[in-house]
Amino acid sequence: MPKPDVPERPLRSASLRWFFAGWSVSAAGSAMAPVALAFGVLGATGNAAWLSAVLTASMVPMIATLIIGGGIADRYGRHLVLRLTSVGAGVSQAGVAIVLLTGQHPGFLLPLVALNGVFQGLTTPTMRGIVPLLAAGRGIQVANSLLASTRNLARIIGPAVAGLLTISVGGGWAIAADAASFFLAAFCFGRVLAPGRRPRAEGSLPMVGELWEGWSYFRSQSWIWSVTLAFAVWNAIYMGVWQILGPVIAVDTFGAEGWGLVLSARAAGSLLATVAMVKLTVRRPMVRALSMMTLGAAPLILLGTGAEALWLAVAAFFAGAAAEFFTVVWSTVCHVHIPDRLLSRVGAYDEFGSFVSIPLGQLSVPFLAAAFGAAPVAVTGGVLVAAAMLLPLLLPSLRRIEMNNAATSR
């Protein structure tokens, strides 16, 4: 089935405009969820172990369903998968909101966040593969930049709003808004016209065979798996220290409002980078993107040294800019260099490899902090994530990549 409308000026595509709308409302709700959930759980339980358990209960199912999600998206149609998973995510988030609003035992959160994790795992590789169906040429980078800009604008406003809601009426209302955003996003995704299920030719591969095809391509491309391994290290450390120790340290120092300011500053840096990427052409993009990612070490080191919220916010601003610069570059490079029919599957293996280490980091950080202290754990983590970003640059295949010289047939 041919692409229905793929102009190089992407917002002229009606389908991409609807996708953009769905992405925007979902991002607006989801931007409030981390702060609301973190401080809601800490307020109900008073310890980091429960927060670690809730975040891990969400992350493990998400990771476990990534690969099958990539196979489903490539096989049955990415826009169709988005509609169904958005509805499911809305239902599960509504359940989380009810538990927080009614003051139920936090144990009830575990199955609800696990179900939400399943839907997120099915959604993630679908999102990775849908942009090239709705845009073409230079429009791919423009679309990726616009989508990322919208997400980051939501991240600027969302954490601050969530912090205010948490200290006034409770985080449950922010989670409820996130649930509503998923339902509205599902409506918008329902207006997207994109290639659906591929015709099944006689003798075509079964699902397992298609997943193996994606794995074979993934492992044959050193420029992909090297970055995946680097981010396995990054995510284990960064998500553990930032998501677990960050709110814990904030509770004892500058509070939910200060932590919301830090997250909003990070999002502001991200927004600046994505707006710039609408027009910016980058030579040797992976060299620059990975080098800039070393700026992400600074917030962890400052967090561990007891810096004030203002200095932490400044470091988070530059770290956010670097991270989003990398995100747009990586998305565009993958969209240009990986064949369309394999995008969601290869993206799923990339996401799985990058995320599979996160539960280890989230579960181990409280114990490491108890054994060695929060400050040494955060500072050591900052040094290690910087090193992880530089190691892939030893590969010539990665250093040679450009945005517009696809090495494979699309």
C-alpha positions in Angstrom: 0.0 0.0 0.0 1.6 3.4 -0.9 2.1 6.2 1.5 -1.1 8.3 1.3 0.6 11.8 1.7 4.2 12.4 2.4 5.2 16.0 1.6 8.6 17.4 2.6 6.7 20.2 4.5 5.1 17.8 6.9 2.3 19.8 8.5 0.7 20.1 5.0 -0.2 16.4 5.5 -3.7 16.1 7.2 -2.7 12.7 8.7 0.5 14.2 10.2 -1.5 17.1 11.6 -3.9 14.6 13.4 -0.9 12.6 14.6 0.7 15.8 15.8 -2.5 16.7 17.7 -2.7 13.2 19.3 0.9 13.3 20.2 0.5 16.8 21.7 -2.4 16.1 24.0 -0.9 12.8 25.2 2.5 14.6 25.9 0.7 17.3 27.9 -0.9 14.7 30.2 2.1 12.5 30.5 4.4 15.4 31.4 2.5 15.8 34.7 2.6 12.1 35.5 6.2 11.5 36.8 6.1 14.3 39.4 2.5 13.4 40.5 3.2 9.7 40.8 6.6 10.1 42.5 5.4 12.5 45.2 2.0 10.7 45.5 3.7 7.5 46.3 6.2 9.1 48.7 3.4 11.0 50.4 1.4 7.7 50.9 4.3 5.5 52.0 7.2 7.8 53.2 10.0 5.7 51.7 11.9 5.3 48.5 11.4 1.5 48.4 7.8 1.8 47.5 8.5 4.4 44.8 11.2 2.0 43.4 8.7 -0.8 43.4 6.0 1.2 41.6 8.4 2.5 38.9 9.8 -1.0 38.4 6.3 -2.5 38.2 5.7 -0.2 35.3 9.0 -0.5 33.6 9.3 -4.3 33.5 6.1 -5.0 31.5 6.9 -2.1 29.2 10.3 -3.7 28.4 8.9 -7.2 28.1 6.4 -6.1 25.4 8.6 -3.9 23.3 9.8 -6.6 20.9 6.4 -8.1 20.3 5.1 -4.5 19.9 7.5 -3.9 17.1 6.4 -7.0 15.3 2.7 -6.2 15.7 3.2 -2.6 14.5 5.1 -3.7 11.3 2.7 -6.5 10.6 -0.8 -4.9 11.3 -0.4 -1.2 10.8 1.2 1.4 13.2 -1.7 3.9 13.3 -4.1 1.1 14.2 -1.9 0.0 17.1 -1.7 3.5 18.4 -5.5 3.8 18.6 -5.9 0.7 20.7 -2.9 1.2 23.0 -4.0 4.8 23.7 -7.4 3.7 25.0 -5.8 1.0 27.1 -3.3 3.4 28.6 -6.1 5.8 29.4 -8.1 3.1 31.3 -5.0 2.0 33.4 -4.1 5.6 34.2 -7.6 6.3 35.3 -7.3 3.4 37.7 -4.0 4.9 39.1 -5.8 8.3 39.6 -8.6 6.6 41.5 -6.2 4.8 43.9 -4.3 8.1 44.6 -7.5 10.2 45.0 -9.2 7.8 47.3 -6.2 7.0 49.5 -6.2 3.3 48.8 -3.2 1.1 49.8 -0.3 1.7 47.4 -0.2 -2.0 46.6 -3.2 -1.4 44.4 -1.0 0.7 42.2 1.3 -2.2 41.2 -1.1 -4.1 38.8 -2.4 -0.8 37.3 1.0 0.6 36.5 2.1 -2.8 35.2 -0.9 -2.7 32.8 0.0 0.8 31.7 3.5 -0.4 31.1 2.3 -3.1 28.7 0.4 -0.5 26.6 3.5 1.8 26.7 5.6 -1.1 25.5 3.3 -1.7 22.5 3.2 2.0 21.7 6.9 2.8 21.8 8.1 0.9 18.7 5.0 2.0 16.9 5.9 5.7 17.5 9.4 5.0 16.2 8.1 3.8 12.9 5.2 6.0 12.0 6.9 9.3 11.0 8.4 8.0 7.7 4.9 6.9 6.7 3.6 10.5 7.0 6.6 12.6 5.9 9.5 12.3 3.4 12.9 13.7 2.6 13.9 16.7 4.7 10.4 16.6 6.2 11.4 13.6 8.3 13.8 15.7 10.4 11.4 18.6 10.5 8.6 16.3 11.7 10.8 14.8 14.4 11.9 18.2 15.5 8.3 19.6 15.7 7.0 16.5 17.6 9.9 16.7 20.0 9.4 20.5 20.5 5.8 19.9 21.4 6.7 17.2 23.8 9.3 19.4 25.5 6.9 22.4 25.7 4.6 20.1 27.6 7.5 19.0 29.8 8.2 22.7 30.7 4.7 23.4 31.9 3.6 19.9 33.1 6.0 19.3 36.0 5.4 22.8 37.4 1.7 22.3 37.2 2.0 18.8 38.7 4.1 20.1 41.6 1.4 22.8 42.3 -1.4 20.2 42.1 0.5 17.8 44.4 0.9 20.3 47.2 -2.7 21.7 46.8 -5.2 19.0 45.9 -3.0 15.9 45.4 -1.2 14.3 42.5 -4.2 12.1 41.7 -5.7 14.9 39.7 -2.6 15.2 37.5 -2.8 11.5 36.8 -6.5 11.9 36.0 -5.6 14.6 33.4 -3.1 12.2 31.9 -5.8 9.5 31.6 -8.1 11.9 29.8 -5.3 12.9 27.4 -4.9 9.3 26.3 -8.5 9.1 25.3 -8.4 12.3 23.4 -5.2 11.1 21.7 -6.9 7.9 20.6 -9.6 10.0 18.9 -6.9 12.0 17.0 -5.0 8.9 16.0 -8.3 7.5 14.6 -8.1 10.3 12.0 -4.7 9.3 10.8 -4.5 7.7 7.4 -1.5 5.5 6.9 -0.6 2.1 5.4 -2.4 -0.6 7.4 -1.9 -4.3 7.5 0.4 -5.6 4.7 -1.1 -8.1 2.3 0.1 -11.6 3.3 1.7 -13.2 0.3 1.8 -17.0 0.1 4.8 -18.3 1.9 5.4 -15.1 3.8 7.1 -15.2 7.2 5.1 -15.9 10.4 5.4 -13.4 13.2 8.4 -15.2 14.8 10.2 -15.2 11.4 9.6 -11.5 11.0 10.9 -10.8 14.5 14.0 -12.8 13.6 14.4 -10.8 10.4 14.4 -7.6 12.5 16.9 -9.1 14.9 19.2 -10.2 12.1 19.3 -6.7 10.7 19.8 -5.1 14.1 22.8 -7.3 15.0 24.4 -6.8 11.6 24.6 -3.0 12.0 27.3 -2.0 14.5 26.2 1.6 14.4 22.9 0.6 15.9 23.8 -1.9 18.5 26.8 0.1 19.8 24.5 3.0 20.7 22.0 0.6 22.2 24.6 -0.8 24.5 25.8 2.6 25.5 22.2 3.6 26.4 21.7 0.4 28.4 24.5 1.8 30.7 23.1 5.3 30.6 19.5 4.3 31.4 20.4 2.0 34.2 22.4 4.7 36.0 20.5 7.9 35.0 17.0 6.6 35.5 17.9 5.0 38.8 19.7 8.0 40.2 17.5 10.7 38.7 14.1 9.1 39.2 14.7 7.5 42.6 17.4 9.6 44.4 16.2 12.9 42.8 12.8 13.0 44.4 14.2 11.6 47.7 16.8 14.3 47.9 14.3 16.9 46.9 11.9 16.0 49.7 14.7 16.6 52.2 16.0 19.9 50.6 14.1 22.1 48.1 10.8 20.1 47.9 8.4 19.2 45.2 8.2 22.8 43.9 12.0 22.9 43.5 12.1 19.5 41.8 9.4 20.6 39.4 11.5 23.7 38.6 14.5 21.4 37.8 12.4 19.2 35.5 10.9 22.2 33.8 14.4 23.7 33.2 15.5 20.4 31.6 12.5 20.5 29.4 13.2 24.1 28.4 16.7 23.1 27.3 15.1 20.3 25.3 12.7 22.6 23.7 15.5 25.0 22.6 17.3 22.1 21.0 14.3 20.8 19.1 13.3 24.2 17.8 16.9 24.7 16.5 16.8 21.3 14.8 13.9 22.3 12.6 16.4 24.3 10.5 19.8 22.9 11.5 21.7 20.6 9.2 24.3 18.5 11.1 27.4 17.0 9.6 28.8 13.9 11.3 25.6 13.9 13.4 26.4 10.9 15.7 29.8 12.3 16.7 28.2 15.6 17.8 25.2 14.0 19.4 27.1 11.5 21.5 29.7 14.0 22.5 27.0 16.4 23.7 25.3 13.7 25.7 28.3 13.9 28.1 26.6 17.1 29.5 24.1 14.7 31.1 26.7 13.9 33.7 26.6 17.4 35.3 23.1 17.1 36.9 24.0 13.8 38.5 27.2 15.2 40.0 25.5 18.3 41.2 22.7 16.3 42.7 25.3 14.2 44.6 27.2 17.3 45.8 24.1 18.9 47.4 23.8 21.8 44.9 20.9 24.3 45.3 17.9 23.9 43.0 18.9 26.9 40.9 22.3 25.4 39.9 20.8 22.0 39.4 18.2 23.6 37.1 21.0 25.3 35.0 22.8 22.0 34.6 19.5 20.2 33.8 18.8 22.9 31.1 22.0 22.1 29.2 21.6 18.3 29.8 18.1 18.5 28.4 19.3 20.4 25.3 22.0 17.8 24.7 19.6 14.8 25.2 17.0 16.2 22.8 19.6 17.1 20.2 20.6 13.4 20.4 17.0 12.2 20.2 16.2 14.1 17.0 19.5 13.1 15.4 19.0 9.4 16.3 15.4 9.3 15.2 16.2 10.9 11.9 19.3 8.8 11.2 17.3 5.6 11.9 14.4 6.8 9.7 16.9 7.5 6.9 19.1 4.4 7.2 16.8 1.6 8.2 14.3 0.2 5.7 10.7 1.3 6.3 9.3 -2.2 6.6 11.8 -3.0 9.4 11.6 0.3 11.4 9.3 -0.8 14.2 11.0 -4.1 14.7 14.6 -2.7 14.7 13.4 0.1 16.8 11.9 -2.4 19.3 15.2 -4.2 19.6 16.9 -0.8 20.1 14.4 0.2 22.8 14.5 -3.2 24.5 18.3 -3.2 24.7 18.4 0.4 25.9 15.6 -0.1 28.5 16.2 -3.6 29.8 18.7 -2.4 32.3 16.4 0.3 33.9 14.8 -2.0 36.5 18.2 -3.1 37.7 19.1 0.6 38.2 15.8 1.5 39.9 16.0 -1.5 42.2 19.7 -1.3 43.1 20.0 2.5 43.7 18.1 2.5 47.1 20.4 -0.3 48.3 23.6 1.3 46.9 22.6 4.7 48.5 22.0 2.9 51.8 25.3 1.2 51.7 27.6 4.0 50.3 25.5 7.2 50.6 23.4 9.0 48.0 26.1 11.5 47.2 28.8 9.0 46.1 26.3 7.0 44.1 25.1 10.1 42.2 28.6 11.4 41.5 30.0 8.0 40.4 26.9 7.6 38.2 27.7 10.9 36.5 31.2 9.9 35.6 30.1 6.5 34.2 27.3 7.9 32.0 29.8 10.3 30.4 32.2 7.4 29.6 29.4 5.3 28.2 28.5 8.0 25.6 32.0 8.3 24.3 32.8 4.6 23.8 30.6 4.1 20.6 32.6 6.8 18.8 35.5 4.3 18.5 33.5 2.7 15.7 34.3 4.1 12.2 30.9 3.0 10.9 29.2 5.3 13.4 31.5 8.2 12.8 30.8 8.1 9.1 27.0 8.3 9.3 25.3 11.4 7.7 21.7 12.4 7.8 21.0 12.1 4.1 23.1 9.2 2.7 21.0 6.2 3.3 23.0 3.1 3.0 20.0 0.8 2.5 17.2 0.7 0.0 14.0 2.2 1.3 
